[in-house]
Amino acid sequence: MRIGLVCPYQWDVPGGVQYHVRDLAGTLRGMGHHVEVLTPAEHEESLPEHATFAGRTVPMPYNGSMASWQFGPVSAARVRRWLREGHFDVVHVHEPAPPSVSLLVCMIATGPIVATFHAATTRSKLLAAWGPVVRPWLERITGRIAVSDFARRVQVEHLGGDAVIIPNGVHVDVFAHGPSLPGVTRGVDGPTIGFLGRFDEPRKGLPVLLDAMRTVVRRHPDARLLIAGRGDAAAIDELIGSDLRAHVRLLGELSEADKAAFLRSVDIYCAPNLLGESFGVVLIEALAAGAPIVASDLDAFARVLEDGAAGVLVRRGDPAALADALCGLLADPARLAELSAGGARAAAVYDWDVLARQILAVYETVLPPGGGEVTLGEDDAGVSFGGPPAGSRRELASGGGQEGPYSDIP
């Protein structure tokens, strides 16, 4: 099968959607399919083989964070060329609602189009305002996937339609086997708690964890916290303070191999996130690496941790509850061992070899009898940025389109 995957976010900036598209593409190729990726990037030379450069992006706030998108006439020209040259049996776009190359594919293409929805937020000003505008183009999607029940509810409420739930995946074996970080061996080099994420992003909850660590080090004086990821080290140093500085180590941004080693090394992986998580891939990675998990009680995290059976859930934003959970596990080696041993079982259902077959089954449902390919729509030449497609079953409440506020970045 010839498959086109579309990533809306900047490829060379780490992110869950980028990793999802990368790993799905690699798994599908390993199964013998021809897969091409269309994605923006900061540097075209950073793209792997079989990936097409869609241009550079402009940052915009979305889902409690900053996302980088590309949208406009120049981008549309790149999309048209990619579709013409690809001869795809199916095109699979990710996060098609925001203004991005994924939405442009929906505006321009016709034929078998599958979409995966990742975002989860209970209140989205962007989707509330933008949803009625883009809904006519999203009607061209013939198969819908959501990575979690929360993400499915968001797209149903804001965009209409429904979706089958197929979660994010990981390559379980990559995290299950390999070396530890130098000087950090689980169960040997002292109680070690790990945090991974953009540490200066408020929704990741690192300040809550730092507050909890003050209690942890009082009860376990040799405990330490390893912080991995991007962020302003000077700003986070102020939050750490002199009382914690000897117990905290900033590792910076890790390679994929070092991330796996990091998760294989820590005694507890902590995810104190506050909001905006539709799934939590890093929890699956930690489970696969055998790291016992303490996480905030977000819906998405509770689903991954089987409502507390595969990890410890605590009330989000509560440093005292988080400290009690961390200290309780550190004082209970039997429970730590039980959670570590159970990680592989819990992670197995999220292995990419399993999930890719589920996604292929969705592709099969949208393919027309006798075959065919994704082509440019009949009304493609008339695409206007802000108005509904010609002949749409739905019209804007205002009765017409308007000029869109987004432009291309060369």
N, C-alpha and C positions, 0 to 999 in steps of 0.2 A: 504494500500500500504506500502511496505517496502522501506524506503528511506534512502540512505546514503548521508550525507552532509560532505564536506571536506573543512576545514578552513586552508589556507596556513600559517597564521601568528600565532604568539605566543599567546595562549588563555588568559593567565593571565596578558597580557599587554593591557590596554584599546585601542580600535581602532574601526573604522567604520565597517570593514569587520567582525571582531570578533562579534560585537554587532548584525550585520545583520544575521550571521549564528545562533547565540544564539536565537534571537527572532523568526526567521523563524522556527527553530527546535521546540521551545515551542508552537508556533501557530499550526504547523502541528500536533504535538502530541495532542493538545487540540481538533483537528478535528477528532481524532481517528486513525491517522496513526502511524506506528512504525518507529521511526527515530533514527538513530545512527550517531554520529559525530566523525570524525577522525581529530585530530589537534595536532600540537606540543604545548609544554608548558615548562615553566621554572621549574615548580614543578608539578609532576603528581597528587599530592593530591589536587591541585587547580581545577581539572576537575570535572564537574558535572556528575551525573548519565547519562548513555547512551553516554558518550564521551570516546573515546579510545585515549590513549597517543601515539603520533607518534614520541616522542623523543624531545630533546632540539634543539635549533636553533642557527644559526650564523647570525649576523647583516650584512646587506648590504645596500648601498644607493639605493633608488628607488623612483621615482616620487617626488623628492624634499624633501624627508624625509629619515629615516632609517627604513627598514623593516627587520624582522627576519624570515629566511627561513630554511628549512631542506631539504636536497637532497643528494642521494647517495645510495649505495648498502644496507646498514643497514635499511635505511628508506624504500627502495623498499620491503624488506622482511616483514616489518610491514604492508605495504600496501597490499601485497599479502594475508597475514593472515586475515586482516580485511575484504577483499573482499570475501575470501573463507567462512568465518564464518558468514558474513552478509546476504547472499542470497537476495540481494537487487533487487527490481524491477527496480529501477532507482538510479543512483548516480549523485549527484549534486555537482560539484567542483566550487570553487571560485578563481578568478585570476589564471587561469591555465597556463599562458604563462611564468612567471618567474620560476626559478629553485626551486621547492617546492614539497610538498606532493601532491598538486593538479595536477601538471604536471606528477608526477609519476603515478597517477591513470590513466591519459590519455595514458601513455606509456604502462601500464600493462593490463588495463581492456579492455573488449569488451562488447558491448551491449548498452542499453540506457544510454547515458551520457549527462547531461545538464551542461552548464557552465554559470556562471555570471561574467561579466567583470565590474570592479569597477574603475580602474585607468583612469585618464584623464590628459594628458600632451601633449602639441603640439609637443615637441621634446623629444624623449626618446632614448638615446644612447644604453641602454640595449635592448629595443625592436627592434631597427634598426639592431643591430648585432645578437641578439638572435632569432629574429622572423623567419628568414629562416631556422634555425636549428630545431625549435620546430613545425613549421607549419605542417609537416607530421603527428605528433602525435595529433595535435589539429584537424586534419581532422576526427578523431574518435568521436569527439563531435557531437551529433545528434540534440541538441537543444541549442541555444545561447540566452542569456539574457544580456542586458546592463542596468546599473542603471540610465543612462542619455543619451541624444543624443550625448553629448561630449564623453562619454565613448564608445558609439557605434562607433563614427567616428574614435577614436583611434584604436580600435581593427580591424575595416575594413581596415584602411590604413596600419597598421603594420602586421596584421595576416591573412587578407583575410576573406571571408565569411561575413555574416550579422547577426544582432541580433534584437530581439524584445525588446523594452524598457519597463522595469518594475522597478520603482524607489525603493529606500530604504524606509523602513517603520518605524513607531513608534507605540507604544501602546498609542493611543490618550488619553484614559481615565486616564492613569497613570499620565500624565502631566497636564491634565485639572483640576483635583480635588486633594485637599490635603492642608497641611499647608504651610505657608511661612517660610523663615528663621527667627530665633529670631531677633527682632530689625530691620527687613527690610520688611516693608509692602508697597506694591505698592500704590502710591498716598498718602501715609501718612507720611513716615519717610524721606522726602526730595528726590530730584531728584537722582535716582540711575541708573547707567549704568552698564551693565554686560558684561564680556568677559569670554569665556570658551574655553580652548584649551591648548596645550603645549606652554606655553608662551615664551619659549626661542627658539622656532622654527621659523626661519625668515619668512617662507611663511604664517604663521598665522597672521602677520601684527600688532602685539601688539605695536611696536615702533610708527607706524603711529597713532594708537589710543591714545597713551600717548602724542604725539605732539598735537593732536586735543584737548585733555583734558585741555591743558594749556589755550586754548581759551575758552573752556566751563566753566571753573571755574572762569574766569574773568567776564563772563556774568551771570553765575549762581553760586555765591560764596558758596552755600551750596551743590553743586553737588558732588557726589562721584562715584568712579569706583570700582567695585568688580571684582577681577581677580580670576578665578577658574581654576585648572588644574595643571599639573606637570611642572617642570622646575627648573632652577637654581635661587633660590630666591635672592641670593647675586648679581648675574649678573643683574637681572631685577631691583633691588633696585637702581643701578647706573643710569639706564635709567629713573626711576621715578624721582629722584632728590629731593632736599630739597623743591622746590617750589610746588611739587605735593604730597609730602609724606602724608600730613594730609588728602588728598582727595582720597587716594588709599588704598585698603585693599586686601591682598593676602589671599585667602581662602584655597589654597592647593588643592589636589585631592579630589573630592567629591564622595561619594557613589551614587548609582543610585537614591535613595530616596532624598538625599540632592541636587542632580543636579536638580531634578524636582522642589523641593522647591525653589532653587535658581532662576530658570526660572519663577516661579510664583511670585517672589518677586520684580524683577527689573522693573523699569519704561521703560527702553529701553534695548533690547539686541543688542549688536554691534558685527558684524562679518567683521573685516577689512582685511580679507585674501587677499593675493597677487597672488597666483597661486596654481595649483595642486589639485583643488577641483572638483571631478567628480559629486558631488551632494550636500552635506550639510545637513546631518541628523539633526544636531543641530538646523537648521532653522525650520524644521518641529516640533521639540520638543518645541522650543520657541513659534511657532504659536499655538500649542496645549495648551501651558501654558498661552496663552493670553498676551505674551510679545510683544509689538511693536518692529519692527526690523529695524535697519539701517545696511546695508551690502554693501560690495564692489560689483562692477558691473561685477563679473565673470559670464560667461554663465550659469553655473550650479545654481548659486544663483538667477539669473534673472528668470530662469524657475520656481524655487520654489516660488519666490515672485511675480509670474505672471506679470513679466516685470514692477514691481513697484506698482501694484494694491494692493498687500498684504503686502507691506513693502517699505522702502525707499532705493533706490540704489544710490550709489555715485561712482565717478571715483576712481578706486583702486590706492592706494599709494599716495593719495592727502590729507594731513592732514587738509588743509584749507576747502576743500569741505566736509570732514567728520565732522569737527567742525560746519560748517554752518547747516548741516543736523541735527546733534544732538541738537544744540541750537534751531533750528526751531521747532522741535518736542516738546522739553521741554517747549517752549513758547506757544504751541497750544494744550491745554487739550482736545479739541473736536476731533482733529485728533488722539491723543493718544488713546482716548476711542474708536474711530472708528476702528483703527487698532487692538486693543485688542479684541474687540467684533468679528471682522472678522476672527480672527485666527483659531477658531474651524472649521469654514466652509472651510478655505483653507487647513487645516490639515486633514480633514476627508477622502480625497481620498488617503491618505498615510497610513491609518490605516492598521495594519498587517492582520486583518481579511479580508480586501478587497484584499490586494496584494497577500496573500497566495493562494487565489483561482485563481488568474491569473497565479501564478507559477505552481499550480497543473494542469492547462489547458495546459501549456507547457509540463509537464511530460506526459500527456495523448497523446500528439501528437507524442512522440518518442517511446511509448510502442509498441512492435510488436503485430500483430494480434494473439490472442490465448495466449498471455503472454510469460513469459520467465524471465530470471534474468541476471544481470551483472556477467560476469565470467572473468577468466584470459584469455588473448589473446593467440592464438596459438604460436606467436613468443615471448611470454613473457620471456622465459628462455634465449633468446638471446638479451635482452635489453642491449644496451651499452650506457653509459652516454656521449652523444655528437653526435651520429650518428643517421640517420633516421631509422624507423622500417623497417624490412624486407618486401620487396614487396611494399614499398611506391610508390605512384604515382608521388612523387616529390623527387628529389635528390639534395643534396647540390651543390652549384656552383663549389666547389672544387672537386667534384666527390667522396667524401667519408667523413666518420666521423672523429672525433678527440677526444682525451681524455678530459673529462670535468674538469673544475677547481674546482668543488665543492665536498666536502666530508662531511661525517656525523659527528654530534656531539653526543657523547654517552649519 
